[in-house]
Amino acid sequence: MVSIARKNLLEDIPRFLAAQAGIMFAVSLVTIQTGIFNGFTRSSTKLINNSTADIWVASDSMIYLDLTLPMPLAHLNLAREVPGVANAEALIATGGVWRHPMGRIAPVRIIGFDPDGQLFTPAHIIQGNKNTLKEPYTVIVDTFNAESLSVRRVGDRAQVNTLPVRVVGFTQGNRSIASNPYMFTSLESATAYVSSGKTSNVSCRMQTGSKDIQCTTTYVDPEKNSTPAPKPLSSLDPITYILIQAQPGQDLQALKQKLSIALPNTRAYTRAEMIRKTEVYWQKRTGIGFILGLGATVGIIVGAIVVGQILYSSVSEHLKEFGTLKAMGASDWAIYSVIVEQAIWMAVLGYMPGILLCLGVSTWTLASQGILILITPTTAIAVFGVTIIMCTGAAVFAIQKVTRLDPATIFNK
């Protein structure tokens, strides 16, 4: 029976190649769509992967990594005093506008960190080093974002908001599909970019008839044609996250509770919880998963239709052979197995080049564009299972024709 299946499959080579093309299309579309979705969610947490912190402290209003409210720098000192905290560092993550000297603009994600710190370092620095960021208004960007920022080499200059920028280094592999291009800089420079060089003055007074102290912050615009040097951060300057390194043996869940109590209007997350919160946002609270899933479904439908038509045509051309087998006493299941075997061969022979093509595309995309199409072993196995189900399911149409076959009718023709 197996030899009959192979004979029928390879009898008409052009038809066989057409079937394999349809299956390859389905395999490629399902795999690529799934890989894009996996890569998209993975890239949304690239900033977290640049950190070795055990715990992230954020505003209690945080929705996901890129959507949160700031907190005052004073919280950093409070965090360092919490029992169980070995180290704490500030991180600024906010938006800005990159202005090229030729007039082109682009959105950027300003990432401010302590170059002398231990809990955050841009990954894969291929030119320059983070210590250069101690110089005012210096930044490191990713090579895959260089074109969108109109940057070619170390030393190129531009503006962010209203302040100058000098590129002192490049990373490779920090491009996030889910976020604007990252621009790594020091905490002082990041704060200056956010305030556009304005200086702040804080005045406090005690309210009449009350023991409460009311503080007011006023901002003063810089003088025209001047670029003030970034100032050291004050306790009221806004930061986005506090990165926590726990002491050895410290229970992270217990430390989270201590931090949430010590720091008002905040919530603490472990590294895994922070990653999960961001990934779930993109997976469930946006339409990206639905759109990519819809594309994969279309691929399965098209593949099933192509395979079903090919198998139905093949069975129609071999009705006499199937009628002969029935007349010789072959059971219906024995005949069905020929068609199913033919469908499985089609699935396997279409899947192999399809998955190899997808692996090649994902490798090329990562190398040339820095865009991750993540094809995991689990994805590859799942797509293979879907391919088998698709092809054997399509065989049902051909089996229906054999089911109604009457050998006597065939021989009377």
matplotlib code that plots the C-alpha trace (Angstrom):
import matplotlib.pyplot as plt

x = [0.0, 2.8, 4.5, 1.1, 1.0, 4.5, 3.7, 0.6, 2.5, 5.3, 3.4, 2.7, 5.8, 4.3, 1.2, 3.5, 5.6, 2.4, 1.3, 4.6, 4.6, 1.3, 2.5, 5.7, 3.7, 1.5, 4.5, 6.4, 3.5, 2.7, 6.3, 7.2, 4.1, 4.7, 8.4, 7.6, 5.2, 7.8, 10.5, 8.4, 7.5, 11.1, 12.4, 10.0, 12.1, 15.6, 16.0, 15.3, 17.9, 20.5, 20.2, 21.4, 19.0, 17.1, 14.2, 12.7, 10.9, 8.4, 5.4, 2.3, 0.6, 3.0, 1.2, 4.3, 8.0, 7.5, 4.4, 4.8, 5.0, 8.2, 9.2, 11.6, 15.3, 14.8, 13.2, 16.7, 18.1, 15.1, 15.6, 19.2, 18.2, 15.8, 17.2, 18.2, 19.2, 22.9, 22.8, 20.3, 20.7, 18.5, 17.4, 15.7, 13.6, 11.6, 10.9, 12.7, 13.0, 16.2, 17.1, 19.6, 21.6, 20.0, 16.6, 15.4, 13.7, 13.1, 11.6, 14.1, 13.9, 16.3, 17.9, 19.8, 22.0, 25.0, 28.2, 29.9, 27.0, 26.9, 23.2, 22.7, 25.1, 24.1, 24.7, 27.1, 29.0, 31.1, 32.5, 33.4, 32.7, 30.2, 32.8, 32.8, 29.2, 30.5, 31.2, 28.3, 25.7, 27.3, 25.3, 25.6, 23.1, 22.6, 24.0, 20.7, 19.1, 21.9, 20.1, 16.9, 18.9, 21.1, 24.2, 27.3, 30.2, 31.5, 31.7, 28.6, 26.5, 22.8, 20.3, 17.8, 14.9, 17.0, 20.3, 23.4, 24.3, 27.6, 27.7, 30.6, 29.8, 27.6, 25.9, 24.7, 21.5, 19.7, 17.0, 13.5, 10.6, 8.2, 10.0, 11.7, 15.5, 17.4, 19.8, 22.0, 23.4, 24.3, 21.6, 22.7, 22.5, 19.2, 17.7, 19.0, 17.5, 14.1, 14.1, 15.6, 18.3, 16.0, 17.3, 15.0, 14.7, 12.9, 11.3, 9.6, 7.4, 5.2, 1.5, -0.2, -1.9, -0.5, 2.7, 2.8, 5.5, 4.6, 7.4, 7.2, 9.6, 10.1, 12.0, 14.2, 14.9, 18.6, 20.2, 20.0, 22.9, 24.2, 24.4, 24.5, 26.4, 24.3, 23.9, 24.1, 20.6, 18.7, 16.3, 13.3, 14.5, 12.4, 13.6, 11.7, 13.0, 15.1, 17.2, 17.8, 20.5, 19.5, 21.9, 22.9, 20.3, 17.6, 14.1, 13.0, 9.3, 9.9, 12.2, 9.6, 7.1, 9.7, 10.4, 6.7, 6.2, 9.3, 8.7, 5.3, 3.3, 5.6, 5.5, 8.4, 8.8, 11.3, 13.1, 10.9, 7.8, 8.9, 9.5, 6.2, 4.2, 5.7, 5.2, 1.6, 0.8, 1.9, 0.4, -3.0, -3.7, -2.8, -4.1, -0.7, -1.3, -4.7, -3.3, -0.3, -2.6, -5.0, -2.2, -1.1, -4.7, -4.9, -1.7, -3.2, -6.5, -4.6, -2.4, -5.3, -7.2, -4.2, -3.5, -7.2, -7.5, -4.3, -5.3, -8.9, -7.6, -5.1, -7.8, -10.2, -7.5, -6.9, -10.5, -10.1, -7.0, -9.0, -12.0, -9.7, -8.4, -11.9, -12.9, -9.9, -11.2, -9.1, -10.8, -11.9, -9.3, -6.5, -7.5, -7.9, -4.3, -3.0, -4.5, -3.5, 0.1, 0.2, -0.9, 1.7, 4.5, 3.3, 3.4, 6.9, 8.3, 6.7, 7.6, 11.4, 12.2, 9.6, 11.2, 14.7, 13.6, 12.2, 15.4, 17.3, 15.0, 15.2, 19.0, 19.2, 16.7, 18.6, 22.0, 20.9, 18.1, 18.6, 15.0, 14.5, 12.2, 12.3, 11.8, 12.2, 12.3, 8.8, 7.6, 9.2, 7.6, 4.2, 4.3, 5.2, 2.2, -0.1, 1.3, 0.5, -3.0, -3.6, -2.6, -4.4, -7.4, -7.4, -7.2, -10.8, -12.1, -10.4, -11.4, -15.1, -14.8, -13.4, -16.0, -18.8, -16.9, -18.7, -16.3, -19.1, -19.7, -16.0, -15.7, -18.9, -17.5]
y = [0.0, 2.4, 1.8, 2.6, 5.9, 6.8, 5.8, 7.9, 10.8, 10.9, 9.8, 13.4, 15.5, 19.0, 18.3, 17.0, 20.2, 22.3, 20.6, 21.0, 24.7, 25.1, 23.3, 25.3, 28.5, 27.4, 26.2, 29.4, 31.7, 30.0, 29.8, 33.4, 34.8, 32.9, 33.8, 37.5, 37.3, 35.5, 37.9, 40.9, 40.0, 39.0, 42.3, 44.3, 43.2, 44.0, 46.8, 44.4, 42.0, 44.8, 44.7, 42.3, 43.7, 41.2, 43.6, 46.5, 49.2, 51.2, 53.5, 51.6, 53.0, 51.1, 49.3, 47.8, 48.7, 51.7, 53.1, 54.3, 57.4, 58.8, 58.9, 61.3, 60.4, 60.6, 57.2, 55.8, 56.7, 55.2, 52.0, 51.7, 51.8, 48.9, 45.8, 43.1, 45.6, 45.2, 47.9, 50.2, 52.3, 54.7, 54.3, 56.9, 55.7, 58.4, 59.7, 62.4, 63.8, 63.3, 66.3, 65.8, 68.8, 68.4, 68.9, 65.3, 64.2, 60.8, 59.6, 58.1, 56.4, 58.2, 55.6, 57.3, 55.1, 55.4, 54.6, 53.6, 51.4, 47.6, 46.9, 48.2, 48.2, 48.4, 44.9, 44.2, 47.5, 47.1, 50.7, 53.0, 52.2, 53.3, 55.4, 57.9, 58.7, 60.6, 63.4, 65.9, 65.2, 62.0, 59.0, 55.4, 54.1, 50.8, 50.1, 48.9, 52.3, 54.3, 54.8, 56.0, 58.5, 59.5, 58.5, 57.0, 57.0, 57.8, 61.6, 62.4, 65.2, 66.0, 67.3, 65.7, 68.1, 71.3, 70.0, 68.7, 65.1, 63.5, 59.8, 58.1, 54.5, 51.8, 48.7, 45.8, 43.9, 46.4, 47.2, 46.7, 46.3, 47.4, 50.6, 53.7, 53.5, 53.4, 56.2, 55.3, 58.2, 59.2, 60.1, 63.7, 64.1, 62.2, 64.6, 67.6, 66.2, 65.7, 69.2, 70.7, 72.3, 74.2, 74.5, 74.0, 75.9, 74.5, 76.8, 75.5, 77.3, 76.3, 76.8, 79.3, 77.5, 74.2, 72.1, 70.9, 72.2, 73.1, 72.9, 74.4, 73.7, 76.4, 75.9, 78.6, 78.5, 78.5, 81.6, 81.9, 80.6, 78.8, 75.1, 74.6, 71.6, 68.9, 69.4, 66.6, 65.2, 66.5, 64.6, 65.9, 65.1, 62.4, 58.9, 56.0, 52.9, 51.8, 48.7, 46.6, 44.0, 41.8, 40.6, 36.9, 34.5, 37.2, 36.2, 38.3, 38.2, 39.4, 42.1, 43.2, 43.7, 45.8, 48.0, 48.6, 49.7, 51.9, 53.7, 55.3, 55.0, 52.3, 48.6, 46.1, 43.4, 40.6, 40.4, 37.5, 39.4, 42.5, 40.5, 38.7, 41.9, 43.5, 40.4, 39.9, 43.5, 43.1, 39.6, 40.3, 44.0, 44.8, 43.4, 42.2, 38.6, 38.6, 40.0, 37.6, 34.7, 35.7, 35.5, 32.1, 30.9, 32.1, 30.1, 26.9, 27.3, 27.9, 24.9, 22.6, 23.7, 23.0, 19.6, 18.6, 19.5, 17.5, 14.4, 14.5, 14.8, 11.9, 9.7, 10.5, 9.4, 6.1, 5.0, 1.8, 0.8, 1.5, -0.4, -3.4, -3.4, -3.4, -6.2, -8.2, -7.9, -5.0, -3.3, 0.3, 1.2, -0.4, 1.9, 4.9, 4.3, 4.8, 8.2, 9.2, 7.9, 10.0, 13.1, 12.4, 12.2, 15.5, 17.0, 15.9, 16.7, 20.2, 20.9, 20.3, 22.9, 25.3, 25.3, 25.6, 28.6, 30.2, 29.6, 31.2, 34.2, 34.7, 34.5, 37.0, 39.4, 39.4, 39.9, 42.7, 44.5, 43.5, 42.2, 39.0, 36.3, 33.8, 30.2, 28.0, 24.2, 24.3, 26.4, 24.1, 21.0, 22.7, 23.8, 20.3, 19.0, 21.6, 20.6, 16.9, 17.7, 20.1, 17.5, 14.5, 16.7, 17.6, 13.9, 13.5, 15.1, 12.4, 9.6, 10.6, 9.8, 6.3, 5.7, 6.0, 3.9, 0.8, -1.7, -3.0, 0.5, 0.9, -2.3, -1.7, 1.5]
z = [0.0, 0.8, -2.6, -4.2, -2.3, -3.5, -7.1, -7.2, -5.6, -8.1, -11.2, -12.2, -11.3, -12.2, -10.1, -7.3, -7.4, -7.3, -4.2, -2.5, -3.4, -1.7, 1.4, 1.5, 1.3, 4.2, 6.3, 5.6, 6.3, 9.6, 10.7, 9.8, 11.4, 14.6, 14.5, 14.1, 17.0, 19.2, 18.1, 18.7, 22.2, 22.9, 21.5, 23.7, 26.8, 25.4, 27.9, 30.7, 29.3, 29.5, 33.3, 35.9, 38.6, 40.7, 41.2, 39.3, 41.2, 39.2, 39.6, 40.8, 37.6, 35.3, 32.4, 30.8, 30.3, 28.1, 29.7, 33.3, 35.4, 36.9, 40.6, 42.4, 42.8, 46.5, 46.3, 45.4, 48.8, 50.5, 48.6, 49.6, 53.2, 52.9, 54.7, 52.1, 49.4, 48.4, 45.7, 44.0, 40.8, 38.9, 35.3, 33.1, 30.2, 28.3, 24.9, 22.9, 19.3, 17.5, 15.2, 12.5, 11.3, 7.8, 9.3, 9.6, 12.8, 14.4, 17.7, 20.1, 23.5, 25.9, 28.3, 31.1, 33.4, 35.7, 33.6, 36.8, 37.9, 37.9, 37.3, 33.8, 30.8, 27.1, 25.6, 22.7, 22.6, 19.4, 19.3, 22.1, 25.8, 28.4, 30.4, 27.5, 28.4, 31.5, 29.0, 28.6, 25.9, 24.6, 23.5, 22.2, 19.6, 17.9, 14.4, 13.1, 14.1, 12.5, 9.2, 10.8, 12.9, 9.9, 11.9, 10.1, 12.4, 15.9, 16.3, 14.3, 15.9, 16.1, 18.7, 21.0, 21.8, 22.0, 23.2, 21.3, 20.9, 20.0, 19.1, 21.0, 20.4, 18.8, 20.1, 17.9, 18.6, 20.8, 18.2, 19.5, 17.1, 19.9, 20.8, 19.2, 18.7, 22.0, 22.8, 25.8, 27.8, 31.4, 34.0, 34.0, 30.2, 30.1, 32.7, 30.7, 27.5, 29.2, 30.6, 27.4, 29.4, 31.8, 35.4, 38.3, 41.6, 44.6, 47.2, 50.3, 52.9, 55.8, 55.2, 57.5, 60.4, 59.4, 60.1, 56.5, 54.2, 50.7, 48.0, 44.6, 41.7, 39.0, 35.8, 34.2, 30.4, 29.5, 28.0, 24.2, 22.2, 25.3, 26.2, 29.9, 31.2, 32.7, 36.4, 39.1, 39.8, 42.8, 45.0, 43.1, 39.6, 38.0, 37.3, 35.7, 37.5, 40.5, 39.8, 42.9, 43.6, 46.5, 49.1, 48.7, 50.0, 50.3, 49.5, 46.6, 47.3, 50.9, 49.6, 47.1, 50.0, 52.0, 49.0, 48.2, 51.8, 52.0, 48.7, 48.4, 45.1, 43.8, 43.1, 42.9, 40.3, 39.9, 36.6, 35.5, 36.5, 34.6, 31.5, 31.8, 32.3, 29.2, 27.0, 28.2, 27.3, 23.7, 23.4, 24.9, 25.1, 21.4, 18.1, 17.0, 18.0, 16.2, 13.0, 12.8, 13.8, 11.0, 8.5, 9.7, 9.5, 5.9, 5.1, 6.6, 4.6, 1.3, 1.9, 2.8, -0.3, -2.6, -1.0, -1.0, -4.7, -5.6, -3.7, -5.0, -8.6, -7.9, -6.5, -9.5, -11.9, -10.1, -9.4, -11.4, -9.3, -6.1, -7.5, -8.3, -4.7, -3.4, -5.7, -4.5, -0.9, 0.4, 3.3, 3.2, 5.8, 3.7, 0.8, 3.0, 4.3, 0.8, 0.6, 4.1, 3.4, 0.3, 2.3, 5.0, 2.3, 0.9, 4.4, 5.1, 1.7, 1.8, 5.4, 5.1, 2.4, 3.9, 7.4, 6.0, 3.9, 7.1, 9.0, 6.2, 6.1, 9.9, 9.8, 7.0, 8.7, 12.0, 10.3, 7.9, 9.8, 13.4, 13.5, 15.4, 13.8, 16.6, 15.4, 18.4, 18.4, 19.9, 17.0, 14.5, 16.0, 16.4, 12.7, 11.6, 13.6, 12.0, 8.5, 9.2, 10.4, 7.4, 4.8, 6.4, 7.0, 3.3, 2.5, 3.8, 0.6, -1.5, 0.9, 0.4, -3.3, -2.6, 0.1, -2.4, -5.0, -6.3, -8.0, -10.3, -11.6, -12.4, -14.3, -16.3, -17.8]

ax = plt.figure().add_subplot(projection="3d")
ax.plot(x, y, z, "-o")
ax.set_aspect("equal")
plt.show()
